[in-house]
Amino acid sequence: MQQIPVSLWTLIAGIVVGVISLWIGQNHNLLPIQASEQAPLVDGFFNIMFTIAVALFLVVEGTILIFLFKYRRRRGDNTDGVPVEGNVPLEIFWTAIPSIIVVCLGIYSVDVFNQMGGLEPGTHPHASAHVAHSSGTALAATLNDTSTSAINPGIGIGASPTTAGKTADLVVNVTGMQFAWLFDYPDNSVSAGELHVPVGADVQLNLSAQDVIHSFWVPQFRLKQDAIPGVPTELRFVATKPGTYPIVCAELCGGYHGSMRSQVIVHTPEEFDSWLAENQVAQQQNLHQAVAVNPANLSTSEFLAPYTQDLGISADTLQGMSVK
C-alpha cells in the first residue's frame, strides 16, 4: 500500500485547522452586544486576533499530541533517541511567520484606531489645563473652563475621518473623582450622576480628573479613555442602540475603585429631549434656594396652602385666617 505523502497530510491539516479557527473566530460570543459605531471596528480586529490564536493553538497542541503518540517509548525499547541539534529552515519559518503576523496586526490596529478617531482627537493638548499644587496633598487638577464646550483636548478618541472638522451634536464634560463620575451638560445647564445621550448623535466627552488617574470604560461601546489630572482628554462616539449600559472605571484609583461605577442611558431622540427638558426645569436656580422650611416660621395661610384642595376651602379664605 502506497504511503500518503507528508505534504498532502499537511495540506489536509491546514484546511481543517483553517476552517475550525475561522468558524470559532466568527462565532465565539465572547463580547457583549455592540452599541456604538466604533464597536464593529474593534470586534473585527478582535475576531481576526482570536482566529489566529485558535489556529496557532490547534497547530501547537496538535503537534504535541501527534509527537506524544508517534514518538512514544515502546515497550522493551531502551535505546537513546535520535540526536537532534537543530533545524535552521524550521527555526527561520517559525520566527518569520509570527513576525509577519505581528506586523500585519500592528498595521491593522493603527487603521482601526484612525477610523475611530484616535489619530485626530484635537490640536491643543494643554489649552484648557490648569494644574494646582497643594502642600501635603496629592496633585490636584481642574479645567479652567469646564462650563463651556470650548475644550479641545489633544489626547483620546476624537472625530472619525468622516466627521473630522464637524462640531459634535452633544458635548458633555465628565469629571472623575474618588469614587464617582459627574456629568455636566454645559450647553444645557444640566448636571447628572449618570450619562444620558440620544441614539445616533455624535457625542463628545471632555474628560478630566480631580485627584488620580481614572479610566472611563463602556464595554458595549468598545471604548476606553483615561481621565488624567491636569491633562484634558476626549472621547467621541455615536451610540447605535437604545438601552442602559455600565460605565466602569478601568484604572485602579484607590480602595473603593471597584465601586466606581455609573451607567450610560441611550435614549431615542424624543426621550432624550424629554429628559433634558425635565432636568432643566428641576435644576433651575430658584428650585435650589429652598432645601427645607421651618414650619414655625410660616403663617397659618402659608402652612395650610398646600392642603387647600383637601380642606375644600379657597386661597382667599386662607388669607383671611392668617393669625399673628
C-alpha positions in Angstrom: 0.0 0.0 0.0 1.4 3.4 -1.0 2.1 5.8 1.8 0.3 9.2 1.7 2.9 12.0 1.3 3.5 14.2 4.2 2.8 17.3 2.1 -0.7 16.0 1.5 -1.3 15.4 5.2 0.0 18.9 5.9 -2.4 20.4 3.3 -5.4 18.5 4.8 -4.4 19.5 8.3 -4.1 23.1 7.2 -7.5 23.1 5.7 -9.1 21.6 8.8 -7.3 24.0 11.1 -8.3 26.9 8.9 -12.0 26.0 8.8 -12.2 25.4 12.5 -10.3 28.5 13.5 -12.4 30.7 11.1 -15.7 29.3 12.4 -14.7 29.8 16.1 -13.2 33.2 15.4 -16.6 34.4 14.0 -18.9 32.6 16.4 -17.3 32.8 19.8 -19.9 35.0 21.5 -17.2 36.3 23.9 -18.0 40.0 23.6 -21.1 42.0 24.8 -23.5 43.5 22.4 -22.4 46.2 20.0 -23.9 49.6 21.0 -21.8 52.2 19.1 -20.4 52.9 15.7 -16.9 52.1 16.9 -17.8 48.7 18.3 -17.8 46.8 14.9 -14.3 48.1 14.2 -12.9 46.8 17.5 -14.8 43.5 17.1 -13.5 42.9 13.6 -10.0 43.3 14.9 -10.6 41.1 17.9 -12.2 38.3 15.7 -9.1 38.3 13.5 -6.8 38.0 16.5 -8.9 35.3 18.0 -9.0 33.4 14.7 -5.2 33.5 14.6 -4.9 32.5 18.2 -7.2 29.5 17.7 -5.2 28.4 14.6 -1.9 28.6 16.5 -3.3 26.7 19.5 -4.6 23.9 17.2 -1.2 23.7 15.4 0.9 23.7 18.5 -1.2 21.5 20.7 -2.0 19.2 17.7 1.7 18.8 17.0 2.4 18.0 20.6 -0.3 15.3 20.7 1.0 13.7 17.4 4.5 13.7 18.7 3.4 12.2 22.0 1.8 9.3 20.2 4.2 8.8 17.3 7.5 9.1 19.3 6.3 7.5 22.5 8.7 5.0 24.1 7.8 1.4 23.0 7.8 -1.5 25.4 11.3 -3.0 25.6 13.0 -0.1 23.8 15.8 1.1 25.9 17.8 2.8 23.2 18.6 6.5 23.1 16.5 8.8 20.9 17.8 10.3 17.6 20.1 13.2 18.4 18.7 16.5 17.0 20.7 19.6 17.2 18.5 22.0 15.3 16.9 22.8 12.0 17.7 26.2 10.6 15.0 26.3 8.0 12.3 25.3 10.6 13.6 27.9 13.0 13.5 30.6 10.4 10.0 29.6 9.4 8.6 29.7 13.0 10.3 33.0 13.6 9.2 34.7 10.3 5.5 33.7 10.5 4.8 35.2 13.9 6.8 38.3 12.9 4.7 38.8 9.8 1.5 38.2 11.9 2.5 40.8 14.5 3.4 43.4 11.8 0.2 42.9 9.9 -1.9 43.2 13.2 0.0 46.3 14.1 -0.8 48.0 10.7 -4.5 46.8 11.0 -4.7 48.2 14.6 -3.5 51.6 13.5 -6.1 51.7 10.8 -8.8 50.8 13.3 -7.5 53.4 15.7 -7.6 56.0 12.9 -11.1 55.1 11.9 -12.3 55.5 15.5 -10.7 59.0 15.6 -7.7 58.2 17.7 -5.2 59.9 15.4 -7.1 63.3 15.4 -8.5 64.0 18.8 -7.6 67.7 18.8 -4.9 70.2 18.3 -4.4 71.9 21.7 -3.5 69.3 24.3 -3.0 71.7 27.2 -5.0 74.7 26.1 -7.5 74.4 29.0 -5.4 72.8 31.6 -4.7 74.4 35.0 -2.6 72.5 37.5 -2.6 73.4 41.1 -0.3 72.1 43.8 -1.3 71.8 47.4 1.2 71.3 50.3 1.0 67.8 51.8 -1.6 66.6 49.3 -1.6 64.8 46.0 -1.6 66.7 42.8 -4.9 68.3 42.1 -6.0 69.4 38.6 -9.0 71.2 37.3 -10.0 72.7 33.9 -10.3 76.5 33.7 -13.4 76.4 31.6 -15.4 73.2 32.1 -18.6 75.2 31.9 -18.3 75.7 28.1 -17.8 73.4 25.2 -14.6 75.1 24.0 -12.3 72.5 25.5 -10.3 71.0 22.7 -8.0 68.2 24.1 -5.3 66.6 22.1 -5.4 63.1 23.7 -8.0 60.5 23.3 -10.6 59.3 20.7 -11.7 62.3 18.7 -13.7 62.7 15.5 -13.5 59.9 12.9 -12.3 60.7 9.4 -16.0 61.1 8.3 -16.8 63.6 11.0 -13.4 65.5 11.1 -13.9 69.2 11.3 -17.5 68.9 12.3 -18.8 70.1 15.7 -20.2 67.3 17.9 -24.0 67.2 18.3 -23.7 66.9 22.1 -20.9 67.9 24.4 -20.6 66.5 27.9 -17.9 67.4 30.5 -17.1 64.3 32.5 -15.2 64.6 35.8 -13.8 61.6 37.6 -13.1 61.6 41.3 -12.7 59.1 44.1 -15.1 57.3 43.6 -17.7 58.7 41.2 -18.3 60.1 37.8 -20.0 63.5 37.3 -21.6 64.6 34.0 -22.2 68.2 33.1 -24.0 69.4 30.0 -22.6 72.9 29.5 -24.8 73.9 26.7 -28.0 73.0 28.6 -27.1 73.8 32.2 -27.8 70.3 33.4 -25.7 68.1 35.7 -26.2 64.4 36.5 -24.6 61.4 38.1 -25.2 59.2 35.0 -24.7 59.8 31.3 -27.7 60.4 29.1 -27.2 60.5 25.3 -29.5 60.3 22.3 -29.1 57.4 19.9 -27.4 58.3 16.6 -25.9 61.6 17.9 -22.3 62.5 17.7 -21.3 62.8 21.3 -18.1 64.3 22.6 -17.0 63.7 26.2 -14.4 66.1 27.7 -12.7 64.0 30.4 -10.9 65.4 33.5 -9.9 64.0 36.9 -9.8 65.8 40.2 -7.4 63.6 42.1 -5.8 60.5 40.5 -6.0 58.8 37.1 -9.3 57.2 36.3 -10.4 55.3 33.2 -13.8 55.8 31.5 -14.9 52.4 30.0 -18.1 51.3 28.4 -17.7 47.7 27.3 -20.7 47.8 24.9 -19.2 50.8 23.2 -15.7 49.1 23.0 -14.3 52.5 24.2 -12.0 53.3 27.0 -10.2 56.5 27.8 -8.2 57.7 30.8 -9.2 60.8 32.7 -5.9 62.4 33.8 -5.4 65.1 36.4 -4.2 68.3 34.6 -4.4 66.9 31.1 -7.8 67.1 29.3 -8.7 64.1 27.3 -11.5 63.4 24.8 -13.8 60.5 23.9 -16.1 60.9 20.9 -18.6 58.3 19.9 -22.0 57.6 18.3 -24.4 55.3 20.2 -26.4 53.0 17.9 -28.7 51.0 20.2 -31.0 52.4 22.9 -30.5 50.9 26.3 -28.7 51.1 29.6 -25.0 50.2 29.7 -22.5 50.2 32.6 -19.7 52.7 33.0 -16.7 51.2 34.7 -13.5 52.8 36.0 -10.8 50.6 34.5 -7.9 52.2 36.3 -7.0 51.2 39.9 -7.8 54.5 41.7 -8.0 53.7 45.4 -9.6 51.5 48.0 -13.2 51.8 46.5 -12.1 51.5 42.9 -14.4 48.5 42.4 -17.5 50.6 43.3 -16.7 53.5 41.0 -19.5 52.7 38.5 -22.2 54.6 36.8 -24.3 54.0 33.7 -24.9 55.5 30.3 -28.5 55.6 29.2 -29.0 55.8 25.4 -32.4 57.3 24.6 -34.4 57.8 21.5 -34.1 61.5 20.4 -37.6 62.2 21.7 -36.9 60.6 25.1 -33.6 62.5 25.4 -35.3 65.8 24.7 -37.9 65.0 27.3 -35.2 64.0 29.9 -33.2 67.2 29.1 -36.3 69.4 29.5 -37.3 67.8 32.8 -33.8 68.3 34.3 -33.5 71.8 33.0 -36.7 72.7 35.0 -35.7 70.6 38.0 -32.2 72.3 38.2 -33.3 75.9 37.8 -31.6 78.2 40.3 -34.8 79.1 42.1 -35.5 75.5 42.9 -32.2 75.1 44.7 -32.7 78.1 47.0 -35.1 76.4 49.5 -34.0 73.0 50.6 -36.0 72.9 53.8 -38.5 75.2 55.5 -39.2 75.5 59.3 -43.0 75.4 59.7 -42.7 77.6 62.8 -41.7 80.5 60.5 -44.8 80.2 58.4 -48.2 81.9 58.9 -51.3 79.8 59.1 -52.3 80.5 55.5 -48.8 79.7 54.2 -48.7 76.5 56.2 -52.1 75.3 55.0 -51.7 76.5 51.4 -50.6 73.1 50.0 -53.6 71.4 51.6 -56.4 73.8 50.3 -57.8 71.3 47.9 -58.1 68.6 50.5 -59.7 71.1 53.0 -62.2 72.3 50.5 -61.5 76.0 51.0 -60.2 78.7 48.8 -56.9 80.5 49.0 -58.8 83.8 49.7 -60.4 82.2 52.8 -57.0 81.0 54.0 -55.6 84.5 53.6 -58.2 85.8 55.9 -57.4 83.1 58.5 -53.8 84.4 59.0 -53.0 84.6 62.7 -50.2 86.6 64.1 
